[in-house]
Amino acid sequence: MTTVLPMSGRIAAFPFPFPEDRYRYSTNVEPAARPNVTAAGQWGAAVVEIDDDYRAELAERAEILAADPTRHAVLPHMRPAAWDALLTLMRELATAYPGQMSLEQLGGDEWRWRNELLGECRDFRYGDEASLGQEPLAYITSQVQEDIALLDQRNDQLYVDAGVVTFAADWSFGFDVGMSFLEIHGPVPRVRKEGVITRAHDFLKRLQPHQPYRRTNWTMTIGRRLDVSTERYPDWGPDREMIRCVPDDEFGRLVHLRVEVQHLIRLPDSGALMFLIRTYMLPLEELATVEPWRARAAKVFAELPDDMADYKGIIKYRDRAAQWLAAAGESVVPEAVVTEPVTPSPGLPEWPAMPPEVDVSGASFLIVSIGQEPRTAHAARTWVRTAESAGPTRLLVLDSLTTAADAASLRQTYNELRTGSRILVTGSQYNVMTALAWAYDAGAISAELTAFVTDLSDLPMYCAHCRDTHRVIGAPGGVVECPGCARRVEIHAHHAPRLGSFLASAAGEEASS
Ligand code: HEM
């Protein structure tokens, strides 16, 4: 098969993501704002690119935001960063599209933004939300197709503390907001062992203003569906089963290679890190018209290890996708899939097997013992003995944080603590994770907290559908009935220590009902 020119705009600008016949995770970053030439055209000359889908994608984003406010969050300390992001992106747009867009400084903090594609001309005062008409991150995501996350850098870590994310590929921004970069990547297989994420973290912490970088990530999506967030799983999850039964021509039309072009930009005034996610999709039937892409994608899909295919949610149809692409050309059918050993999920909290030592450098000590488990009482007694010899010590014994009285008592005690106190918590997983989350809420930092879990049978579960946290008996990977909305939900191996919960979303059979 030969490539037929001219290409449609969508194919010519598609960021084909495979430099080799085999794909593995890597810290694949490169300097941005320079054209990347492909077998069909090029992409990436500008940081922010506008295409034929501009108005349709912005309209879809507006609908999603109106229906689900959890897709937009700006923690109070990120307000300056949101303004910084707004001005940085307006400058990028005005430079890339001078005929249609401009940014003019009228004097001091007064600015004029003009976007002829949307018939928009707005005067605003930097830092004054009323003059802009809305929160700056919400405003700027009404002008660009990119989703945006803003990361705060503090204590040598990056935290995703703001964003507008409407086109998430199988994750939940509402759940992840406030989490650290390392915690967010907890569910991704292999990357911890291979050091990909720690290298990326080190790289991002050193990133300087005016030196934007970019990377690509990919998966597959059934239908041209931008919003495949955890929240909308009941709408799109059943397609993974349905696609196995459709005829070949429909398969090639429906299955899309989905590529994210992600930009990493240090904002000049606030010092926050801006993460832009732009989503492109190309159906296999169009991808197959570019011979080198067809042949390479067939090999990549066939060879992809099972744990990566499973994590990407494509395990049920990636073999068929590989065969479909192979059959669409003259190349031989790719060799059988090589399965590599699966490593345990890194998205789980790591609890110590024995009660950890008391940090005797604390100024005072609060020991919280929750539940009737004999090992709980034993750990608490051991801690009390050591702590008493080091400083003022208080022991709080509670039954369960599901009771209002115990919950109030713990929160009250936290509020009375002074700086420099050490908090040691023991009990079942639900009680320990909840007590730790409330300690963070009360201003504690990780170095002040010690935990010992004596019973793993329960956990705090955040349901992506009723958006509340509940105690359930269950384990990551298991299916339970959500006590809030009564859906059957699967508990994911993805936890947010500061929120004190595991993420859960509709299980397979619930999704299709
Ligand atoms: C150089 C920087 C980065 C690298 C190398 C990197 C790497 C990765 C990889 C390999 C995955 C798995 C993707 C897949 O198999 O489809 C992933 C997922 C993800 N990344 Fe990153 N990433 C980077 C930056 C970021 C940033 C700045 C954010 C901030 C929001 C982010 C948020 C996520 C999220 C939310 C997921 C999905 C996790 C889930 O399953 O819940 N990444 N990343």
Residues whose N, C-alpha, C, O or C-beta is under 5 A from the ligand:
A	BS01	HEM	Y25 S26 T27 N28 A149 V160 D170 W171 I184 P187 V188 V196 A200 W218 T219 F275 K312
